Amino acid sequence: MLRLLTGDERTMFKTIMDSGGEDLQKDLILRTRMSNAKVSRLLDKLEEKGVISKERHGSTNRIKIRLEP
């Protein structure tokens, strides 16, 4: 699956995996040191590819790795 991801998408995926498979979007911004806009774009792309799911969590999003085939 990682072969289908670009470099930044792979970095984001690994960061979420290192957090136990789920994390808050605001924490991903801090961990990756990427801008809010870049993190948002990457998460949108990962969601389109079916790799993650996003759900609203207060003023941010909870990001979860999707393990379904």
PQR file of N, CA, C, O and H, with PARSE charges and radii, in Angstrom:
ATOM      1  N   MET A   1       0.823  -1.191   0.000 -0.4000 1.5000
ATOM      2  CA  MET A   1       0.000   0.000   0.000 -0.0000 2.0000
ATOM      3  C   MET A   1       0.865   1.250   0.000  0.5500 1.7000
ATOM      4  O   MET A   1       0.523   2.223  -0.673 -0.5500 1.4000
ATOM      5  N   LEU A   2       1.965   1.257   0.728 -0.4000 1.5000
ATOM      6  CA  LEU A   2       2.808   2.447   0.799 -0.0000 2.0000
ATOM      7  C   LEU A   2       3.384   2.825  -0.557  0.5500 1.7000
ATOM      8  O   LEU A   2       3.709   3.990  -0.787 -0.5500 1.4000
ATOM      9  H   LEU A   2       2.242   0.467   1.275  0.4000 1.0000
ATOM     10  N   ARG A   3       3.515   1.857  -1.458 -0.4000 1.5000
ATOM     11  CA  ARG A   3       4.056   2.157  -2.789 -0.0000 2.0000
ATOM     12  C   ARG A   3       3.124   3.059  -3.580  0.5500 1.7000
ATOM     13  O   ARG A   3       3.566   3.726  -4.516 -0.5500 1.4000
ATOM     14  H   ARG A   3       3.252   0.911  -1.272  0.4000 1.0000
ATOM     15  N   LEU A   4       1.840   3.095  -3.225 -0.4000 1.5000
ATOM     16  CA  LEU A   4       0.867   3.911  -3.930 -0.0000 2.0000
ATOM     17  C   LEU A   4       0.864   5.354  -3.449  0.5500 1.7000
ATOM     18  O   LEU A   4       0.172   6.194  -4.025 -0.5500 1.4000
ATOM     19  H   LEU A   4       1.481   2.553  -2.465  0.4000 1.0000
ATOM     20  N   LEU A   5       1.619   5.653  -2.412 -0.4000 1.5000
ATOM     21  CA  LEU A   5       1.611   6.982  -1.812 -0.0000 2.0000
ATOM     22  C   LEU A   5       2.839   7.783  -2.242  0.5500 1.7000
ATOM     23  O   LEU A   5       3.911   7.221  -2.466 -0.5500 1.4000
ATOM     24  H   LEU A   5       2.181   4.971  -1.944  0.4000 1.0000
ATOM     25  N   THR A   6       2.670   9.105  -2.354 -0.4000 1.5000
ATOM     26  CA  THR A   6       3.804   9.985  -2.635 -0.0000 2.0000
ATOM     27  C   THR A   6       4.658  10.114  -1.374  0.5500 1.7000
ATOM     28  O   THR A   6       4.285   9.607  -0.316 -0.5500 1.4000
ATOM     29  H   THR A   6       1.799   9.561  -2.172  0.4000 1.0000
ATOM     30  N   GLY A   7       5.785  10.782  -1.483 -0.4000 1.5000
ATOM     31  CA  GLY A   7       6.692  10.930  -0.343 -0.0000 2.0000
ATOM     32  C   GLY A   7       6.041  11.578   0.861  0.5500 1.7000
ATOM     33  O   GLY A   7       6.141  11.060   1.973 -0.5500 1.4000
ATOM     34  H   GLY A   7       6.087  11.194  -2.342  0.4000 1.0000
ATOM     35  N   ASP A   8       5.360  12.728   0.653 -0.4000 1.5000
ATOM     36  CA  ASP A   8       4.707  13.412   1.771 -0.0000 2.0000
ATOM     37  C   ASP A   8       3.532  12.610   2.308  0.5500 1.7000
ATOM     38  O   ASP A   8       3.298  12.600   3.517 -0.5500 1.4000
ATOM     39  H   ASP A   8       5.278  13.149  -0.250  0.4000 1.0000
ATOM     40  N   GLU A   9       2.785  11.935   1.435 -0.4000 1.5000
ATOM     41  CA  GLU A   9       1.675  11.084   1.884 -0.0000 2.0000
ATOM     42  C   GLU A   9       2.211   9.940   2.738  0.5500 1.7000
ATOM     43  O   GLU A   9       1.612   9.579   3.751 -0.5500 1.4000
ATOM     44  H   GLU A   9       2.975  11.943   0.453  0.4000 1.0000
ATOM     45  N   ARG A  10       3.325   9.380   2.330 -0.4000 1.5000
ATOM     46  CA  ARG A  10       3.956   8.279   3.078 -0.0000 2.0000
ATOM     47  C   ARG A  10       4.412   8.776   4.453  0.5500 1.7000
ATOM     48  O   ARG A  10       4.228   8.090   5.458 -0.5500 1.4000
ATOM     49  H   ARG A  10       3.812   9.673   1.507  0.4000 1.0000
ATOM     50  N   THR A  11       5.002   9.960   4.489 -0.4000 1.5000
ATOM     51  CA  THR A  11       5.434  10.548   5.759 -0.0000 2.0000
ATOM     52  C   THR A  11       4.250  10.732   6.699  0.5500 1.7000
ATOM     53  O   THR A  11       4.333  10.411   7.885 -0.5500 1.4000
ATOM     54  H   THR A  11       5.151  10.517   3.672  0.4000 1.0000
ATOM     55  N   MET A  12       3.145  11.253   6.164 -0.4000 1.5000
ATOM     56  CA  MET A  12       1.947  11.474   6.980 -0.0000 2.0000
ATOM     57  C   MET A  12       1.396  10.142   7.486  0.5500 1.7000
ATOM     58  O   MET A  12       1.049  10.021   8.661 -0.5500 1.4000
ATOM     59  H   MET A  12       3.077  11.514   5.201  0.4000 1.0000
ATOM     60  N   PHE A  13       1.315   9.139   6.603 -0.4000 1.5000
ATOM     61  CA  PHE A  13       0.819   7.818   6.984 -0.0000 2.0000
ATOM     62  C   PHE A  13       1.671   7.239   8.114  0.5500 1.7000
ATOM     63  O   PHE A  13       1.134   6.741   9.104 -0.5500 1.4000
ATOM     64  H   PHE A  13       1.597   9.238   5.649  0.4000 1.0000
ATOM     65  N   LYS A  14       2.983   7.301   7.970 -0.4000 1.5000
ATOM     66  CA  LYS A  14       3.878   6.756   8.997 -0.0000 2.0000
ATOM     67  C   LYS A  14       3.744   7.509  10.319  0.5500 1.7000
ATOM     68  O   LYS A  14       3.827   6.906  11.389 -0.5500 1.4000
ATOM     69  H   LYS A  14       3.419   7.705   7.166  0.4000 1.0000
ATOM     70  N   THR A  15       3.538   8.816  10.247 -0.4000 1.5000
ATOM     71  CA  THR A  15       3.358   9.609  11.461 -0.0000 2.0000
ATOM     72  C   THR A  15       2.101   9.171  12.208  0.5500 1.7000
ATOM     73  O   THR A  15       2.105   9.056  13.434 -0.5500 1.4000
ATOM     74  H   THR A  15       3.470   9.306   9.378  0.4000 1.0000
ATOM     75  N   ILE A  16       1.030   8.929  11.459 -0.4000 1.5000
ATOM     76  CA  ILE A  16      -0.217   8.463  12.086 -0.0000 2.0000
ATOM     77  C   ILE A  16      -0.015   7.057  12.669  0.5500 1.7000
ATOM     78  O   ILE A  16      -0.470   6.774  13.778 -0.5500 1.4000
ATOM     79  H   ILE A  16       1.027   9.023  10.463  0.4000 1.0000
ATOM     80  N   MET A  17       0.656   6.193  11.934 -0.4000 1.5000
ATOM     81  CA  MET A  17       0.920   4.832  12.428 -0.0000 2.0000
ATOM     82  C   MET A  17       1.758   4.874  13.713  0.5500 1.7000
ATOM     83  O   MET A  17       1.508   4.109  14.644 -0.5500 1.4000
ATOM     84  H   MET A  17       1.025   6.423  11.033  0.4000 1.0000
ATOM     85  N   ASP A  18       2.743   5.762  13.760 -0.4000 1.5000
ATOM     86  CA  ASP A  18       3.590   5.883  14.947 -0.0000 2.0000
ATOM     87  C   ASP A  18       2.806   6.374  16.162  0.5500 1.7000
ATOM     88  O   ASP A  18       3.253   6.219  17.298 -0.5500 1.4000
ATOM     89  H   ASP A  18       2.946   6.384  13.004  0.4000 1.0000
ATOM     90  N   SER A  19       1.642   6.964  15.919 -0.4000 1.5000
ATOM     91  CA  SER A  19       0.775   7.439  17.005 -0.0000 2.0000
ATOM     92  C   SER A  19      -0.269   6.394  17.381  0.5500 1.7000
ATOM     93  O   SER A  19      -1.254   6.711  18.047 -0.5500 1.4000
ATOM     94  H   SER A  19       1.279   7.090  14.996  0.4000 1.0000
ATOM     95  N   GLY A  20      -0.061   5.168  16.964 -0.4000 1.5000
ATOM     96  CA  GLY A  20      -0.992   4.101  17.311 -0.0000 2.0000
ATOM     97  C   GLY A  20      -2.143   3.951  16.329  0.5500 1.7000
ATOM     98  O   GLY A  20      -3.130   3.281  16.632 -0.5500 1.4000
ATOM     99  H   GLY A  20       0.739   4.910  16.423  0.4000 1.0000
ATOM    100  N   GLY A  21      -2.031   4.570  15.149 -0.4000 1.5000
ATOM    101  CA  GLY A  21      -3.060   4.406  14.130 -0.0000 2.0000
ATOM    102  C   GLY A  21      -4.151   5.460  14.162  0.5500 1.7000
ATOM    103  O   GLY A  21      -5.083   5.425  13.359 -0.5500 1.4000
ATOM    104  H   GLY A  21      -1.229   5.115  14.902  0.4000 1.0000
ATOM    105  N   GLU A  22      -4.034   6.397  15.092 -0.4000 1.5000
ATOM    106  CA  GLU A  22      -5.005   7.498  15.139 -0.0000 2.0000
ATOM    107  C   GLU A  22      -4.374   8.696  15.829  0.5500 1.7000
ATOM    108  O   GLU A  22      -3.546   8.560  16.730 -0.5500 1.4000
ATOM    109  H   GLU A  22      -3.277   6.426  15.744  0.4000 1.0000
ATOM    110  N   ASP A  23      -4.791   9.878  15.378 -0.4000 1.5000
ATOM    111  CA  ASP A  23      -4.232  11.105  15.940 -0.0000 2.0000
ATOM    112  C   ASP A  23      -5.154  12.266  15.596  0.5500 1.7000
ATOM    113  O   ASP A  23      -6.021  12.142  14.732 -0.5500 1.4000
ATOM    114  H   ASP A  23      -5.464   9.989  14.647  0.4000 1.0000
ATOM    115  N   LEU A  24      -4.968  13.379  16.264 -0.4000 1.5000
ATOM    116  CA  LEU A  24      -5.712  14.589  15.946 -0.0000 2.0000
ATOM    117  C   LEU A  24      -4.952  15.369  14.879  0.5500 1.7000
ATOM    118  O   LEU A  24      -3.722  15.400  14.871 -0.5500 1.4000
ATOM    119  H   LEU A  24      -4.264  13.480  16.966  0.4000 1.0000
ATOM    120  N   GLN A  25      -5.703  15.995  13.983 -0.4000 1.5000
ATOM    121  CA  GLN A  25      -5.080  16.743  12.898 -0.0000 2.0000
ATOM    122  C   GLN A  25      -4.153  17.833  13.444  0.5500 1.7000
ATOM    123  O   GLN A  25      -3.063  18.035  12.908 -0.5500 1.4000
ATOM    124  H   GLN A  25      -6.703  15.970  13.989  0.4000 1.0000
ATOM    125  N   LYS A  26      -4.563  18.526  14.483 -0.4000 1.5000
ATOM    126  CA  LYS A  26      -3.721  19.599  15.042 -0.0000 2.0000
ATOM    127  C   LYS A  26      -2.400  19.045  15.567  0.5500 1.7000
ATOM    128  O   LYS A  26      -1.377  19.727  15.498 -0.5500 1.4000
ATOM    129  H   LYS A  26      -5.448  18.362  14.919  0.4000 1.0000
ATOM    130  N   ASP A  27      -2.405  17.820  16.091 -0.4000 1.5000
ATOM    131  CA  ASP A  27      -1.169  17.205  16.578 -0.0000 2.0000
ATOM    132  C   ASP A  27      -0.277  16.770  15.421  0.5500 1.7000
ATOM    133  O   ASP A  27       0.949  16.805  15.532 -0.5500 1.4000
ATOM    134  H   ASP A  27      -3.236  17.267  16.148  0.4000 1.0000
ATOM    135  N   LEU A  28      -0.889  16.360  14.313 -0.4000 1.5000
ATOM    136  CA  LEU A  28      -0.103  15.992  13.127 -0.0000 2.0000
ATOM    137  C   LEU A  28       0.632  17.210  12.573  0.5500 1.7000
ATOM    138  O   LEU A  28       1.757  17.093  12.088 -0.5500 1.4000
ATOM    139  H   LEU A  28      -1.884  16.331  14.223  0.4000 1.0000
ATOM    140  N   ILE A  29      -0.001  18.369  12.646 -0.4000 1.5000
ATOM    141  CA  ILE A  29       0.636  19.609  12.193 -0.0000 2.0000
ATOM    142  C   ILE A  29       1.898  19.873  13.022  0.5500 1.7000
ATOM    143  O   ILE A  29       2.944  20.228  12.479 -0.5500 1.4000
ATOM    144  H   ILE A  29      -0.915  18.464  13.041  0.4000 1.0000
ATOM    145  N   LEU A  30       1.787  19.696  14.331 -0.4000 1.5000
ATOM    146  CA  LEU A  30       2.937  19.909  15.211 -0.0000 2.0000
ATOM    147  C   LEU A  30       4.030  18.863  14.985  0.5500 1.7000
ATOM    148  O   LEU A  30       5.213  19.199  14.932 -0.5500 1.4000
ATOM    149  H   LEU A  30       0.937  19.407  14.772  0.4000 1.0000
ATOM    150  N   ARG A  31       3.630  17.594  14.854 -0.4000 1.5000
ATOM    151  CA  ARG A  31       4.610  16.510  14.698 -0.0000 2.0000
ATOM    152  C   ARG A  31       5.380  16.578  13.387  0.5500 1.7000
ATOM    153  O   ARG A  31       6.590  16.351  13.354 -0.5500 1.4000
ATOM    154  H   ARG A  31       2.669  17.321  14.897  0.4000 1.0000
ATOM    155  N   THR A  32       4.669  16.892  12.306 -0.4000 1.5000
ATOM    156  CA  THR A  32       5.315  16.889  10.988 -0.0000 2.0000
ATOM    157  C   THR A  32       5.966  18.220  10.649  0.5500 1.7000
ATOM    158  O   THR A  32       6.784  18.302   9.733 -0.5500 1.4000
ATOM    159  H   THR A  32       3.687  17.076  12.332  0.4000 1.0000
ATOM    160  N   ARG A  33       5.599  19.273  11.397 -0.4000 1.5000
ATOM    161  CA  ARG A  33       6.098  20.629  11.129 -0.0000 2.0000
ATOM    162  C   ARG A  33       5.723  21.099   9.726  0.5500 1.7000
ATOM    163  O   ARG A  33       6.426  21.909   9.121 -0.5500 1.4000
ATOM    164  H   ARG A  33       4.935  19.207  12.141  0.4000 1.0000
ATOM    165  N   MET A  34       4.616  20.582   9.223 -0.4000 1.5000
ATOM    166  CA  MET A  34       4.069  21.022   7.946 -0.0000 2.0000
ATOM    167  C   MET A  34       2.995  22.063   8.232  0.5500 1.7000
ATOM    168  O   MET A  34       2.447  22.118   9.333 -0.5500 1.4000
ATOM    169  H   MET A  34       4.045  19.924   9.714  0.4000 1.0000
ATOM    170  N   SER A  35       2.699  22.889   7.231 -0.4000 1.5000
ATOM    171  CA  SER A  35       1.665  23.913   7.424 -0.0000 2.0000
ATOM    172  C   SER A  35       0.295  23.255   7.546  0.5500 1.7000
ATOM    173  O   SER A  35       0.091  22.115   7.127 -0.5500 1.4000
ATOM    174  H   SER A  35       3.143  22.845   6.337  0.4000 1.0000
ATOM    175  N   ASN A  36      -0.633  23.998   8.127 -0.4000 1.5000
ATOM    176  CA  ASN A  36      -2.007  23.530   8.274 -0.0000 2.0000
ATOM    177  C   ASN A  36      -2.589  23.169   6.907  0.5500 1.7000
ATOM    178  O   ASN A  36      -3.234  22.132   6.758 -0.5500 1.4000
ATOM    179  H   ASN A  36      -0.467  24.924   8.468  0.4000 1.0000
ATOM    180  N   ALA A  37      -2.358  24.030   5.909 -0.4000 1.5000
ATOM    181  CA  ALA A  37      -2.901  23.790   4.564 -0.0000 2.0000
ATOM    182  C   ALA A  37      -2.327  22.516   3.952  0.5500 1.7000
ATOM    183  O   ALA A  37      -3.058  21.737   3.340 -0.5500 1.4000
ATOM    184  H   ALA A  37      -1.834  24.873   6.030  0.4000 1.0000
ATOM    185  N   LYS A  38      -1.025  22.300   4.114 -0.4000 1.5000
ATOM    186  CA  LYS A  38      -0.389  21.111   3.536 -0.0000 2.0000
ATOM    187  C   LYS A  38      -0.906  19.836   4.201  0.5500 1.7000
ATOM    188  O   LYS A  38      -1.200  18.854   3.519 -0.5500 1.4000
ATOM    189  H   LYS A  38      -0.431  22.933   4.611  0.4000 1.0000
ATOM    190  N   VAL A  39      -1.018  19.849   5.525 -0.4000 1.5000
ATOM    191  CA  VAL A  39      -1.538  18.687   6.246 -0.0000 2.0000
ATOM    192  C   VAL A  39      -2.969  18.404   5.794  0.5500 1.7000
ATOM    193  O   VAL A  39      -3.330  17.250   5.562 -0.5500 1.4000
ATOM    194  H   VAL A  39      -0.780  20.646   6.080  0.4000 1.0000
ATOM    195  N   SER A  40      -3.769  19.434   5.670 -0.4000 1.5000
ATOM    196  CA  SER A  40      -5.153  19.276   5.238 -0.0000 2.0000
ATOM    197  C   SER A  40      -5.228  18.653   3.843  0.5500 1.7000
ATOM    198  O   SER A  40      -6.014  17.734   3.614 -0.5500 1.4000
ATOM    199  H   SER A  40      -3.475  20.371   5.858  0.4000 1.0000
ATOM    200  N   ARG A  41      -4.413  19.151   2.917 -0.4000 1.5000
ATOM    201  CA  ARG A  41      -4.379  18.592   1.549 -0.0000 2.0000
ATOM    202  C   ARG A  41      -3.947  17.128   1.553  0.5500 1.7000
ATOM    203  O   ARG A  41      -4.553  16.295   0.879 -0.5500 1.4000
ATOM    204  H   ARG A  41      -3.775  19.897   3.104  0.4000 1.0000
ATOM    205  N   LEU A  42      -2.898  16.821   2.314 -0.4000 1.5000
ATOM    206  CA  LEU A  42      -2.405  15.441   2.366 -0.0000 2.0000
ATOM    207  C   LEU A  42      -3.463  14.500   2.947  0.5500 1.7000
ATOM    208  O   LEU A  42      -3.661  13.394   2.444 -0.5500 1.4000
ATOM    209  H   LEU A  42      -2.406  17.498   2.861  0.4000 1.0000
ATOM    210  N   LEU A  43      -4.138  14.943   4.004 -0.4000 1.5000
ATOM    211  CA  LEU A  43      -5.171  14.107   4.618 -0.0000 2.0000
ATOM    212  C   LEU A  43      -6.345  13.908   3.664  0.5500 1.7000
ATOM    213  O   LEU A  43      -6.932  12.827   3.624 -0.5500 1.4000
ATOM    214  H   LEU A  43      -3.978  15.841   4.413  0.4000 1.0000
ATOM    215  N   ASP A  44      -6.691  14.940   2.897 -0.4000 1.5000
ATOM    216  CA  ASP A  44      -7.752  14.796   1.891 -0.0000 2.0000
ATOM    217  C   ASP A  44      -7.375  13.744   0.851  0.5500 1.7000
ATOM    218  O   ASP A  44      -8.201  12.918   0.463 -0.5500 1.4000
ATOM    219  H   ASP A  44      -6.214  15.818   2.930  0.4000 1.0000
ATOM    220  N   LYS A  45      -6.117  13.782   0.403 -0.4000 1.5000
ATOM    221  CA  LYS A  45      -5.650  12.802  -0.591 -0.0000 2.0000
ATOM    222  C   LYS A  45      -5.653  11.389  -0.012  0.5500 1.7000
ATOM    223  O   LYS A  45      -6.064  10.441  -0.682 -0.5500 1.4000
ATOM    224  H   LYS A  45      -5.446  14.453   0.718  0.4000 1.0000
ATOM    225  N   LEU A  46      -5.196  11.248   1.227 -0.4000 1.5000
ATOM    226  CA  LEU A  46      -5.181   9.925   1.863 -0.0000 2.0000
ATOM    227  C   LEU A  46      -6.600   9.406   2.067  0.5500 1.7000
ATOM    228  O   LEU A  46      -6.849   8.207   1.945 -0.5500 1.4000
ATOM    229  H   LEU A  46      -4.862  12.017   1.771  0.4000 1.0000
ATOM    230  N   GLU A  47      -7.523  10.302   2.376 -0.4000 1.5000
ATOM    231  CA  GLU A  47      -8.917   9.894   2.543 -0.0000 2.0000
ATOM    232  C   GLU A  47      -9.508   9.459   1.195  0.5500 1.7000
ATOM    233  O   GLU A  47     -10.241   8.472   1.131 -0.5500 1.4000
ATOM    234  H   GLU A  47      -7.320  11.277   2.475  0.4000 1.0000
ATOM    235  N   GLU A  48      -9.195  10.183   0.129 -0.4000 1.5000
ATOM    236  CA  GLU A  48      -9.658   9.809  -1.210 -0.0000 2.0000
ATOM    237  C   GLU A  48      -9.145   8.433  -1.611  0.5500 1.7000
ATOM    238  O   GLU A  48      -9.851   7.678  -2.280 -0.5500 1.4000
ATOM    239  H   GLU A  48      -8.599  10.985   0.180  0.4000 1.0000
ATOM    240  N   LYS A  49      -7.928   8.101  -1.209 -0.4000 1.5000
ATOM    241  CA  LYS A  49      -7.327   6.810  -1.529 -0.0000 2.0000
ATOM    242  C   LYS A  49      -7.824   5.705  -0.599  0.5500 1.7000
ATOM    243  O   LYS A  49      -7.476   4.539  -0.782 -0.5500 1.4000
ATOM    244  H   LYS A  49      -7.355   8.714  -0.665  0.4000 1.0000
ATOM    245  N   GLY A  50      -8.639   6.067   0.403 -0.4000 1.5000
ATOM    246  CA  GLY A  50      -9.203   5.075   1.307 -0.0000 2.0000
ATOM    247  C   GLY A  50      -8.257   4.597   2.391  0.5500 1.7000
ATOM    248  O   GLY A  50      -8.495   3.560   3.010 -0.5500 1.4000
ATOM    249  H   GLY A  50      -8.921   7.015   0.552  0.4000 1.0000
ATOM    250  N   VAL A  51      -7.187   5.342   2.626 -0.4000 1.5000
ATOM    251  CA  VAL A  51      -6.168   4.936   3.588 -0.0000 2.0000
ATOM    252  C   VAL A  51      -6.524   5.372   5.010  0.5500 1.7000
ATOM    253  O   VAL A  51      -6.188   4.693   5.981 -0.5500 1.4000
ATOM    254  H   VAL A  51      -6.994   6.185   2.123  0.4000 1.0000
ATOM    255  N   ILE A  52      -7.211   6.521   5.121 -0.4000 1.5000
ATOM    256  CA  ILE A  52      -7.591   7.048   6.431 -0.0000 2.0000
ATOM    257  C   ILE A  52      -9.067   7.426   6.436  0.5500 1.7000
ATOM    258  O   ILE A  52      -9.709   7.511   5.389 -0.5500 1.4000
ATOM    259  H   ILE A  52      -7.483   7.072   4.332  0.4000 1.0000
ATOM    260  N   SER A  53      -9.584   7.648   7.631 -0.4000 1.5000
ATOM    261  CA  SER A  53     -10.912   8.255   7.770 -0.0000 2.0000
ATOM    262  C   SER A  53     -10.757   9.457   8.689  0.5500 1.7000
ATOM    263  O   SER A  53      -9.902   9.476   9.574 -0.5500 1.4000
ATOM    264  H   SER A  53      -9.062   7.579   8.481  0.4000 1.0000
ATOM    265  N   LYS A  54     -11.601  10.462   8.461 -0.4000 1.5000
ATOM    266  CA  LYS A  54     -11.587  11.669   9.283 -0.0000 2.0000
ATOM    267  C   LYS A  54     -12.961  11.831   9.918  0.5500 1.7000
ATOM    268  O   LYS A  54     -13.989  11.613   9.277 -0.5500 1.4000
ATOM    269  H   LYS A  54     -12.296  10.446   7.742  0.4000 1.0000
ATOM    270  N   GLU A  55     -12.959  12.215  11.185 -0.4000 1.5000
ATOM    271  CA  GLU A  55     -14.221  12.565  11.839 -0.0000 2.0000
ATOM    272  C   GLU A  55     -13.994  13.828  12.660  0.5500 1.7000
ATOM    273  O   GLU A  55     -12.927  14.021  13.244 -0.5500 1.4000
ATOM    274  H   GLU A  55     -12.124  12.392  11.706  0.4000 1.0000
ATOM    275  N   ARG A  56     -14.989  14.666  12.695 -0.4000 1.5000
ATOM    276  CA  ARG A  56     -14.895  15.933  13.416 -0.0000 2.0000
ATOM    277  C   ARG A  56     -14.691  15.671  14.898  0.5500 1.7000
ATOM    278  O   ARG A  56     -15.330  14.789  15.473 -0.5500 1.4000
ATOM    279  H   ARG A  56     -15.855  14.509  12.221  0.4000 1.0000
ATOM    280  N   HIS A  57     -13.798  16.438  15.516 -0.4000 1.5000
ATOM    281  CA  HIS A  57     -13.495  16.307  16.943 -0.0000 2.0000
ATOM    282  C   HIS A  57     -13.246  17.706  17.491  0.5500 1.7000
ATOM    283  O   HIS A  57     -12.107  18.170  17.523 -0.5500 1.4000
ATOM    284  H   HIS A  57     -13.279  17.154  15.049  0.4000 1.0000
ATOM    285  N   GLY A  58     -14.305  18.373  17.918 -0.4000 1.5000
ATOM    286  CA  GLY A  58     -14.179  19.753  18.385 -0.0000 2.0000
ATOM    287  C   GLY A  58     -13.797  20.673  17.245  0.5500 1.7000
ATOM    288  O   GLY A  58     -14.492  20.728  16.230 -0.5500 1.4000
ATOM    289  H   GLY A  58     -15.230  17.996  17.892  0.4000 1.0000
ATOM    290  N   SER A  59     -12.705  21.392  17.400 -0.4000 1.5000
ATOM    291  CA  SER A  59     -12.262  22.318  16.356 -0.0000 2.0000
ATOM    292  C   SER A  59     -11.251  21.694  15.398  0.5500 1.7000
ATOM    293  O   SER A  59     -10.690  22.388  14.550 -0.5500 1.4000
ATOM    294  H   SER A  59     -12.141  21.348  18.224  0.4000 1.0000
ATOM    295  N   THR A  60     -11.017  20.395  15.527 -0.4000 1.5000
ATOM    296  CA  THR A  60     -10.064  19.703  14.664 -0.0000 2.0000
ATOM    297  C   THR A  60     -10.706  18.410  14.160  0.5500 1.7000
ATOM    298  O   THR A  60     -11.911  18.214  14.319 -0.5500 1.4000
ATOM    299  H   THR A  60     -11.473  19.831  16.215  0.4000 1.0000
ATOM    300  N   ASN A  61      -9.920  17.541  13.563 -0.4000 1.5000
ATOM    301  CA  ASN A  61     -10.400  16.237  13.090 -0.0000 2.0000
ATOM    302  C   ASN A  61      -9.623  15.125  13.760  0.5500 1.7000
ATOM    303  O   ASN A  61      -8.434  15.267  14.043 -0.5500 1.4000
ATOM    304  H   ASN A  61      -8.942  17.700  13.433  0.4000 1.0000
ATOM    305  N   ARG A  62     -10.303  14.013  14.013 -0.4000 1.5000
ATOM    306  CA  ARG A  62      -9.635  12.801  14.483 -0.0000 2.0000
ATOM    307  C   ARG A  62      -9.346  11.971  13.230  0.5500 1.7000
ATOM    308  O   ARG A  62     -10.255  11.673  12.454 -0.5500 1.4000
ATOM    309  H   ARG A  62     -11.269  13.898  13.783  0.4000 1.0000
ATOM    310  N   ILE A  63      -8.096  11.607  13.039 -0.4000 1.5000
ATOM    311  CA  ILE A  63      -7.652  10.872  11.870 -0.0000 2.0000
ATOM    312  C   ILE A  63      -7.367   9.435  12.292  0.5500 1.7000
ATOM    313  O   ILE A  63      -6.657   9.192  13.267 -0.5500 1.4000
ATOM    314  H   ILE A  63      -7.358  11.849  13.668  0.4000 1.0000
ATOM    315  N   LYS A  64      -7.932   8.481  11.540 -0.4000 1.5000
ATOM    316  CA  LYS A  64      -7.727   7.059  11.847 -0.0000 2.0000
ATOM    317  C   LYS A  64      -7.289   6.317  10.593  0.5500 1.7000
ATOM    318  O   LYS A  64      -7.800   6.558   9.499 -0.5500 1.4000
ATOM    319  H   LYS A  64      -8.509   8.679  10.748  0.4000 1.0000
ATOM    320  N   ILE A  65      -6.339   5.416  10.770 -0.4000 1.5000
ATOM    321  CA  ILE A  65      -5.920   4.543   9.672 -0.0000 2.0000
ATOM    322  C   ILE A  65      -7.029   3.548   9.404  0.5500 1.7000
ATOM    323  O   ILE A  65      -7.589   2.975  10.338 -0.5500 1.4000
ATOM    324  H   ILE A  65      -5.924   5.220  11.659  0.4000 1.0000
ATOM    325  N   ARG A  66      -7.352   3.336   8.132 -0.4000 1.5000
ATOM    326  CA  ARG A  66      -8.353   2.349   7.740 -0.0000 2.0000
ATOM    327  C   ARG A  66      -7.620   1.072   7.355  0.5500 1.7000
ATOM    328  O   ARG A  66      -6.770   1.080   6.465 -0.5500 1.4000
ATOM    329  H   ARG A  66      -6.897   3.801   7.373  0.4000 1.0000
ATOM    330  N   LEU A  67      -7.948  -0.010   8.019 -0.4000 1.5000
ATOM    331  CA  LEU A  67      -7.256  -1.272   7.779 -0.0000 2.0000
ATOM    332  C   LEU A  67      -8.065  -2.240   6.919  0.5500 1.7000
ATOM    333  O   LEU A  67      -7.632  -3.367   6.677 -0.5500 1.4000
ATOM    334  H   LEU A  67      -8.639  -0.017   8.742  0.4000 1.0000
ATOM    335  N   GLU A  68      -9.240  -1.804   6.457 -0.4000 1.5000
ATOM    336  CA  GLU A  68     -10.045  -2.687   5.627 -0.0000 2.0000
ATOM    337  C   GLU A  68      -9.401  -2.842   4.249  0.5500 1.7000
ATOM    338  O   GLU A  68      -8.752  -1.916   3.762 -0.5500 1.4000
ATOM    339  H   GLU A  68      -9.592  -0.888   6.653  0.4000 1.0000
ATOM    340  N   PRO A  69      -9.575  -4.002   3.621 -0.5600 1.5000
ATOM    341  CA  PRO A  69      -8.999  -4.230   2.276  0.2800 2.0000
ATOM    342  C   PRO A  69      -9.697  -3.403   1.221  0.5500 1.7000
ATOM    343  O   PRO A  69      -9.341  -3.475   0.045 -0.5500 1.4000
TER
END
